[in-house]
Amino acid sequence: MPAVALGTGTAQATPVIRGTGTVPAALAGFDTAIRTYIAERQITHAQLAVARKGKILLARGYRYADRKSGDMPVWLPPLQPTALFRVASLSKHLTSAAIMRLVQDGKLGLSAPVTTLLGLSAEADPRLAQVTVLRLMQHLGGWDRNVSKDQLWIDHTISATLDVPLPIGHDDIIRYTTARPLDFDPGSKMVYSNYGYMLLGRIIEKVSGTSYESYIQQKLLAPVGITRMRLGRSLKTEAASTEVPYVSKYTNKSVVDDSGTVVPYPYGGFNMPNQDANGGWLASAVDLVKFGMVFDAAGPVLNAASIAKVFAKPEIGVNGNGSWYGGGWWVRSNGSGLNTWHNGSMPGTFSFLARIQNGISYCAIFNRREEEGTPDFDSIDPLLGKAAGAVTTWPTTDLTPNYF
């Protein structure tokens, strides 16, 4: 990779990557792959966790720093495997699991229309009455962000249209969107919709009688011993004590107030609390592989029928490549079972989580995403898949007690 300039001088830097946690020798290929990936993209904070058959086998935190040639290294505090990252759309399988838990408990039906559940008017488009809970989970609701823009990312437009001050809230986003026609007939095609998942969060609150965050923590996370995860906030001054900093070269006009101030995109350039059910969670990689085990078999969170429904094929069938979108997961048959995966991306965050054959799962999280001039970030998927395929003997020591 190219040398990196240090400060305002002319000295050149060599990358130094500090790792914490445990890497069994049999899984060294994962560690090598992530180190190469980090160095190529100059990612300053990253995590990796690998699990197999209910056991966490690798847990790693990484810090990338710069070191002057021939000089002492600039050592930065190490990053622990339990540090918190914004995980963006890896929040969606949490939301889908919460919906299925409500269904499982007899409090909600997947065929219930969003208009009835949230008291929304279908005056602007009668087709809104055809948008069900299941269609929201499978991105079949009728909103196309390539046509009408992603409602979670147009705060200034919504504020101006409704003549309400910033920051806007969920109610403002819903009022703005409900007053406009859908982009396609519900159920006719799949178009990824953050707005649809935001609505699922409001349904969870309405049906459960508690906040979205509290419901997830109490009904999904606590039963499997996960206590760190929480919803993120917009500003750096509001960050959790173990939360990483986020990096982006882009700026945006603040959406947290009407000052018009131009701010770093990850810090006030978008409204993190509004992202909650579609992309608002903070987690570590070990948290996410641990929660992913909820989908392996019936347990204290979901029963077998609920898990099957999360991964079920939608009414529109499968894509040309044989995959489909279930509830918060991309899904594809591997012949003997299902591979499921998802990524997450927002300014200052990129994350990837996969559950593949033979009970293997892995999660990687980074504090920056692909931007103009950076190498491709989506290559993390085949990179980790290749590392998994190269393992000849899987270790058996379970690291779970170290982190939970």
Salt bridges, closest charged atoms under 4 A:
ASP31 OD2 - ARG35 NE 3.09
ASP31 OD1 - ARG60 NE 3.13
GLU40 OE1 - ARG41 NH1 3.03
ASP105 OD2 - ARG101 NE 3.05
ASP125 OD2 - ARG127 NH2 2.76
ASP150 OD2 - ARG145 NH1 3.52
ASP185 OD1 - ARG127 NH1 2.72
GLU205 OE1 - ARG202 NE 3.13
GLU238 OE2 - ARG233 NH2 3.89
GLU243 OE2 - ARG86 NE 3.96
ASP276 OD1 - HIS170 NE2 3.38
ASP276 OD2 - ARG202 NH2 2.74
ASP287 OD1 - ARG228 NH2 2.76
ASP296 OD1 - ARG355 NH2 2.76
GLU315 OE1 - ARG135 NH2 2.89
